[in-house]
Amino acid sequence: MLETAAFYADGLAEELIGRVVARVGRERLFIVTKLLPYSLANEDSAIKAVQASLRRLRTNYVDLLLVYGIHEILPIQHQIRILEMLAEMGYTRYIGVGSYRVKDLKEAIESVRKYSIVVNQVVYNVFNKRIERDMLPFSIKNNILVQACRPLDGGSVVRHPLLIKIANNYKKTPAQIALNFLISRPNVAAIVKSEQKNHVLEIGGAMGWRLNISDIELLESL
Ligand SMILES: NC(=O)c1ccc[n+]([C@@H]2O[C@H](COP(=O)([O-])OP(=O)(O)OC[C@H]3O[C@@H](n4cnc5c(N)ncnc54)[C@H](OP(=O)(O)O)[C@@H]3O)[C@@H](O)[C@H]2O)c1
């Protein structure tokens, strides 16, 4: 799963993923990209925006297309209908949202006609558990995957004494502990950013095992 956005580095991030597509083959990847709400202002602008992303990504469809953030004027209902149109046209398999609050997500769910909102991408990490109050229970109830962005708090988790202590007990690293905590929750996946191969391999080691309940409770108290 590779996650990017039309607006990262003016499209360069999508172009880099396009090179990966050309090298490893489209069918081996699950590609997620994001558009900003203004791109969904009307049908023409939305089609142009998604086609530009697909050109950069060197593919004719993405697996998941998100609208990221709230627009002051453009209603959510309108944006979701346009996303559905793009799915209907075959540009994406699934649709979702990013940085939505519960009330926005409710509105999005009520706006869909044929498709489902499958993802909400929100900040979630061991230091910032705000979504546990209402967003996470709401997402679980409505079968929406939370994609935790900023899952390592930008990398700062590796310096926290409690994470270092727990990591030593498991012979894991603090980053792996921080990520395992997130994915121990139902309906939560983590999207980590790294530019270093050794970090990417380390991130892979966050999966395939579980923290004990007592350590999860310690991390809950952070
Ligand atoms: N931040 C947001 O508000 C936001 C919003 C929407 C979507 N997202 C998505 O979420 C992704 C991740 O968010 P983020 O980049 O803000 O935060 P993040 O993933 O929590 O942190 C990334 C930082 O952690 C470092 N890192 C990665 N693996 C590490 C490891 N094993 N050990 C130590 N440090 C490590 C990275 O450095 P190296 O590169 O040197 O490894 C990078 O500086 C983004 O790429 C984006 O696609 C974020």
The ligand as a MOL file (V3000), in Angstrom:
LIG
                    3D

  0  0  0     0  0            999 V3000
M  V30 BEGIN CTAB
M  V30 COUNTS 48 52 0 0 0
M  V30 BEGIN ATOM
M  V30 1 N 1.1600 14.7420 9.2040 0
M  V30 2 C -0.0750 14.8630 8.7320 0
M  V30 3 O -0.8650 15.7060 9.1780 0
M  V30 4 C -0.5540 13.9800 7.6250 0
M  V30 5 C -1.7690 14.2550 7.0600 0
M  V30 6 C -2.2590 13.4110 6.0760 0
M  V30 7 C -1.5490 12.3380 5.6760 0
M  V30 8 N -0.3380 12.0850 6.2160 0 CHG=1
M  V30 9 C 0.3800 10.9190 5.7290 0
M  V30 10 O 0.9640 10.2160 6.7910 0
M  V30 11 C 2.3200 9.9280 6.4810 0
M  V30 12 C 3.1440 9.9530 7.7300 0
M  V30 13 O 3.0280 11.1730 8.4440 0
M  V30 14 P 4.2770 12.0540 8.9090 0
M  V30 15 O 5.3620 11.9680 7.8900 0
M  V30 16 O 3.7520 13.3820 9.2380 0 CHG=-1
M  V30 17 O 4.7500 11.4110 10.2730 0
M  V30 18 P 5.3870 10.0280 10.7890 0
M  V30 19 O 5.2210 8.9150 9.8310 0
M  V30 20 O 4.8610 9.8890 12.1770 0
M  V30 21 O 6.9240 10.3900 10.9410 0
M  V30 22 C 7.8000 10.4270 9.8590 0
M  V30 23 C 9.1900 10.6630 10.4270 0
M  V30 24 O 9.5920 9.5370 11.2050 0
M  V30 25 C 10.8640 9.0990 10.7810 0
M  V30 26 N 10.9060 7.6400 10.8740 0
M  V30 27 C 10.2880 6.7280 10.0920 0
M  V30 28 N 10.5640 5.4820 10.4660 0
M  V30 29 C 11.3920 5.5930 11.5200 0
M  V30 30 C 12.0460 4.6430 12.3490 0
M  V30 31 N 11.8810 3.3450 12.1300 0
M  V30 32 N 12.8240 5.0970 13.3410 0
M  V30 33 C 12.9960 6.4200 13.5420 0
M  V30 34 N 12.3980 7.3680 12.8000 0
M  V30 35 C 11.6180 6.9610 11.7880 0
M  V30 36 C 11.0030 9.5670 9.3600 0
M  V30 37 O 12.3670 9.8130 9.0770 0
M  V30 38 P 13.1170 9.0820 7.8410 0
M  V30 39 O 12.4400 9.5460 6.5920 0
M  V30 40 O 14.5150 9.5630 7.9920 0
M  V30 41 O 12.9710 7.6040 8.0640 0
M  V30 42 C 10.2180 10.8720 9.3460 0
M  V30 43 O 11.0350 11.9500 9.7290 0
M  V30 44 C 2.7470 10.9890 5.4650 0
M  V30 45 O 3.7270 10.5240 4.5940 0
M  V30 46 C 1.4440 11.2860 4.7620 0
M  V30 47 O 1.3210 10.5190 3.5940 0
M  V30 48 C 0.1710 12.8840 7.1770 0
M  V30 END ATOM
M  V30 BEGIN BOND
M  V30 1 1 1 2
M  V30 2 2 2 3
M  V30 3 1 2 4
M  V30 4 1 4 5
M  V30 5 2 4 48
M  V30 6 2 5 6
M  V30 7 1 6 7
M  V30 8 2 7 8
M  V30 9 1 8 9
M  V30 10 1 8 48
M  V30 11 1 9 10
M  V30 12 1 9 46
M  V30 13 1 10 11
M  V30 14 1 11 12
M  V30 15 1 11 44
M  V30 16 1 12 13
M  V30 17 1 13 14
M  V30 18 2 14 15
M  V30 19 1 14 16
M  V30 20 1 14 17
M  V30 21 1 17 18
M  V30 22 2 18 19
M  V30 23 1 18 20
M  V30 24 1 18 21
M  V30 25 1 21 22
M  V30 26 1 22 23
M  V30 27 1 23 24
M  V30 28 1 23 42
M  V30 29 1 24 25
M  V30 30 1 25 26
M  V30 31 1 25 36
M  V30 32 1 26 27
M  V30 33 1 26 35
M  V30 34 2 27 28
M  V30 35 1 28 29
M  V30 36 1 29 30
M  V30 37 2 29 35
M  V30 38 1 30 31
M  V30 39 2 30 32
M  V30 40 1 32 33
M  V30 41 2 33 34
M  V30 42 1 34 35
M  V30 43 1 36 37
M  V30 44 1 36 42
M  V30 45 1 37 38
M  V30 46 2 38 39
M  V30 47 1 38 40
M  V30 48 1 38 41
M  V30 49 1 42 43
M  V30 50 1 44 45
M  V30 51 1 44 46
M  V30 52 1 46 47
M  V30 END BOND
M  V30 END CTAB
M  END
